[in-house]
């Protein structure tokens, strides 16, 4: 069971491949299994709640199963994790592949641990754990290129759970992508905890732009997509380099968090809304047809109604095609948790609903720009005569077809929009 971000999803796939090397058969979490592994998240209070819920659910599925817990919640709360009934082993984010040895040891003992074994190490300056995947359950293959974050945003506990920036060696990234392409993957997603900081720890100036350019040269790569990006990365010199990348998808997910410069300053973000709006305008000039998606937090401590409206106005002007909107969640140990003027939950939820309404209205307004156009769609799922996939701009498209189009790219003429998904027919 994987909770949380794309990095966790990648790491779970790497862990599964290691277990397969030892002859294990990977089942579904909903099935009765002999071993359950829960890869946890702690980015919000809701993430914590789901983590504990999934651990208890595993114990109910099979009370005699071995339960192994890893990830961010386990890193920050090893004692609480170990105290949940049924847990046998807890490790954090430093050495997730030690789960194999833990599982083999439990099997050899033939019995569950009376008290969970805790192996959570200091994460701050740990080297990046060597991981590599050969396959993915998804049509888009995630490749983790970086771990950790050196930002100190007022609301975020992730640096404490993930440590400082550590980048995967370029040669290792290139080799991993080559292997995935050879195994038939058409789209590669380069991701990390703070993807924009890739190479910050290298002494030679090799950074994310250089890595993208090198991945672009790999024979057989059809699409390159990037994980969530810190907006201050998108300076003109970086964008000029991206504009030369042949296979880069024209879609960027920005971890904006707010469209109000006042709120961004309180959050201790490294940019203001006006600067990023200018960057976005420049990107649109250099990369025609580019689209943007974003993360937004509403109800940050001290956020006024006027500041919320600044964010809503920003969303409408920039025309994000999709938003991940979160109500602010107090994280113990962060600066924001101690701030005055905490926003009531009902106000947070009301602002969330208003911003989601604005998102839908923006997308409806933009939909007309795409109707009648032809787009290349990489299909990811096919069921009951309906195939669904995404364009390079990350527009979701569905077509009616009797064929299994999974992992195929087809030209589709868009002819409709139902509020969330475009419809069309294959040319």
N, C-alpha and C positions, 0 to 999 in steps of 0.2 A: 504494500500500500504506500503510495507516494502522495505526500501533501506538499503544496507550495509551488515553487518556481520551476522554470525550465532547467536550471542547474540541478535541482533535486531529481527531476525526471531523467536527465542524462545519467546522473550518478546511480540511480536505481537500475537503469539498463546495464551499466557497467557491472554493478554488483550481480545482477541476474546472469550475465555472461560468465562471470567467474564461478558462480554456483554450478552452471551447466558444465563447466570444464571438469567438475568433480562428480558428474553423473546425476546431479539433481534435476528433477523435472519441475519446471516453473508452472505453478497453477494460478488461478485467480483468487483474489482475496476473499471473495464470496464463497469459495469452495472450502471443504474440510481438508486442511493441509496439516502436515506434520510439523512444519516450521512456518512462522509468520514473521516477516520483516516489515517494520513500519519506519519509513523515512520521513521525519517530522519537519514541521515548519513552526516558526514563532513570530511571524511578522505582525500579527494582530492577536488580540484576545480571542477572537473567533478561531484563529489557527490553533491556539493552545487548546481550546475546547474540543475541536475536531480531533486533535492528536490524542487526547485522553480518551475520547469516544472510540476511536479506531482501535486503540490498544485493548480496551475492554471488550469491544466487539470481537476481536480475534480470540480472546479467551473464551467467549461464549460459543464461537464456532467450534472450537475443539479445546476443552479444558486441559487435555494432556499435551497439547502442542507446545513446542518451544517458541517463545516470543522474544524476538531480538529488536531493539529499538535504537535508531541512529538519527542523525540530523540535528537541526538547529535547536529544537525544543530540548532534546536530550543533552546537547552541549551546554545549555544554560541552566537546565534543571535536572541534573542527573539523579539527585536524591528523590525528587518528586516522581520522576519517571520510574525509578527502581521500586518505588513504594506502591505502584499500581499492581493489583493482584494479577499474577500470571506471568509477569515480566521475568525473563531469565538472564538477559544480557543487555547492557547499555553502553553504547559508545557514541562519541560526538561526531565532529566533522573532520577530524585530523586523519583518521585511518579507518575509513568505512570498509575497506576490503578485509579488515580483520574479522568481519562478520563470518567469513567462511571458516576460519579456524575456531571461532566460538561455536558455530553450529556443529562442526565435526567433534569438538570436545563434548558437547552436550549429548550427541548421539552415542559417543563412546561410553559415556557415563551411564546412559540408559535411564536417567531420571531428571526431572526438572530441578532447577536450583531452589533451595529453600529460601535463599536471599539472593536477589539479582546481583550478578557480577558487574561492577562498574569499571569501565576502561575509558575514561574521558580525559584527554590530555590538553595541555595548554595549546591554544590555537593561534595566538597572536603572531608569532614569527615562524610558524611551522612551514616547511616546504610544501609545495603543491603536491597532492597525492597523485601518483602516476595512474591514470585511468585511460582506457581506450575502448571504444565500442566498434563492433563489426556490423551491427544491424540495429534496427529500431522498430518498435511496434507502429510507429507513425510513418506516413509517407515522407514528411520532412524530417531529416535526421539532425538532431541537435548535437553540436560539438562544443564541449566546454573548453574555453580557451584561457580562462582566468578564474581565480577565486579571491575572495576577500575584498574589502573596501576601506579606503583611508579617509573617506568623508566623515564628517561628524554632524550629520543632520540632527536637528533637535528632537525629532520624533522617532528615530530609528535605532533599533537594538542590534541590527544585523552585523555591524562590525565586531561586536562582542561575540557573536556566534560564529563568524566566519574568518576573523583575523584580518591581517593586512593584505594588501594586493600582492598576489603571486601569479605570475603568468606562465602558461605552458610554453615550452620551447617551440619556436616556429617549425622546426623540422618535425616535431612530434605532431603538431596540428596538421601539417601538410600530409604526413604519412597516414594519419587517421582519415582525412578527407579522401585521399586516394583510395583507401580501402572501401569506404562507403560508396564512392562512385562506382568502383569495380563491382560492388554488390547490387548495383541497380538504383541507387538513390539519386534522384534528379535535383533535389533541393537540399541545401545545407544551411543550417542556421547556426551562426557563430554566437555563442552566448557565454555569459559569466555573471558573477555577482555584481560586478561593476565593469561591464564590457568596455566602456569608454577608457578605462585605465589600463587596458592591455599594453604591456611593454613598459609600463612606468618603472618597473623594477629592473629593466635591462640597462646596461651601461652604454649601449651603442646607438641609442636613438631609434631603434626599430620599434614601431608602434602599430596601432590598429590599422592605419591606412596601408602600411607596408604589408601587413599580413593579408588583408583583403586582396591586395593586388597580386600577391603570390598564389592565393587560393584560386583567383580568377584564371590563372595560367594552367591549372591542372586540367589535362585532357578529360573531357566527358562531363565536367561541371556545367550544369544548365542554369541553376539559380543559386544565388548566394543571398541569404537574408541575415539581418543582424538582430540580436536580442535587444532588450531595453537599453536605451542610451541616455546618459546624463546630457541634458540639452546644451551645456556650455561647450561640449565637444564640437558642435556643429558650426565651427568658425569657417569663414570663407576659404582659407587655405586647405582645410580638411575636406570641405565639400568639393573643391576643385579636383582633388585627387579621386574622390568617389565618382565624379562625373566621367572619369576615364575607364571605370571598371565595367567591362562588357556584360558580365552576367549578374550584376548587382540588381536586386529587386528594388524598384522605385517606391519603397515604403519604409518609413522609419517610426519606431515606437519610442516616444520621448517620455522620460520619467519627469514630467513637468511639475506635478504635485499641486500647483496653483497657478492661476493667471493673474494674481495680484502681487505686485512687487513688494507691498508691505508685508503680506503673509510670507512670501518667499524669504524675506529678510529675517522674520521671526523663526522660520524653519532652519535658518543658517544654510540655505542653498547658495550656490556660488554664481548666481546670475539673477537678472531681473526680467520681468515679462516683456518689457519693451525691446531689450536686446534680442531675446529669443524670437520675437515676432519679426524683427529685421532679418535674423538668420534664416527663418523659414521662407521669407520672401526671396532671399538670395538663392536658397535651394531650389525653389520653384523656377527660377530663371535658368539655373544650370542643369536641372534634371527635369525635363518636361514630363508632365503627367504624374509627378510624385504625389503620394498621399501620406498622411500622418495619423497616427493613433497615439494615445497618451494615457498615463496614470494621473489621476487627480485625487487629492485628499480634501474632503469638505469638513468643516467644523473644527479646524485646528484651533487650539486655545487662543482666544482673543480675536478670532476672525469676526469682523462686523458684517452686517447685512450689505453694506456698501462694498466691502472687499469681496464678499461672495459674488455680488453682481459684476465686479470686475473680472472674476474668473469666468462667469457665464458669458460675458461679452467677449472675452478672449477666445473662448471655445467657438463661439459663433463666427468671429472674424477669421480665425485660423482655419476653420472648417475641418476639424478632425473627423475622420470617417468612423472612428470607434473610440470609446473611452472605457477605461477601467476606473470606476469611481468608488472610493472607499470613504466611509466615515472615519474620522480620526479615532485611533485606538491608543489609549494610554499604555505605554510600555514602561514598567518599573525600571529605574536605572537610567532613563533618558532625561534630558533637560526639559523637554515639553511636559513630562509627567508632573513636574513641580511648578509649572507655570500657573499664574492666576488666570481668571476668566475662562475656565473650562466651559465648553459649550454643552448645553443639555442634549441628551440623546435625541429627544424629539425634534430639536432644531437641526441636528446633524442629518437625521433621516429625511426631514422635509427638504433640506438643501440637496441631498443626494437625489431625491426624486425629481426635483426641478432641473438639476443638471442632466439627468438621464433623459428628461423630456426635451431639453435643448439639443442633446446629442441626436435624438431621433429626428427632430425637425431639420437639423443641419443635413443629415444624411438623405432625408426625403428631398430637400432642395437640390442636393448634389446629384441625386439619382438620374435626373433628366440629362445630365451631361454625358452619361454612359449608355443610356438606352439607344439602341440602333448601332452601337459600335461593336467591333469584333475584338475579342480578347482571347489570349492563350490561357487556358485553364488547366492546372494540374489537379487531377481528380484524386480524392483521398478516401472516399467512401462510396459504396454502391449497395443499395438495398431497396427491394420492392420496386424495381424499375426506375429508380431515381439515383442519379449520380451527383455528388457534391464535391466541389473543389474550390481553389482560390486562384485568382489572377496574380500576376507579379505585384500589382498594387494592393494585394491582400483583400480584394473584394470577394465575398463568398458568392458562388454561383451554383445553381442547380439546373440540371437538364433531365428530361424524361428519356430514358433509353433502355433497351433490353440487354445491352452489352455491359460486361464487367470492365469498367474503365479505370479501375484502381491503378494508380501510379502511371497513368497515361496523360499526355498533354494533347489537348484538342482545341482547335479554334472554335469559339462559341460566339454567336451573335446574340447580344443581350436584347431582350424584348420586354422585360418587365421587372418590377421591384415590389416585393410584398412587405416592405418595412424593415427587413433584416437581411434578406437574401435576394440576389438578382436571379432572374430566370432567363433562359435562352435556349437556343437550339444549335446543334453541332453543324458547322459548315462542311 
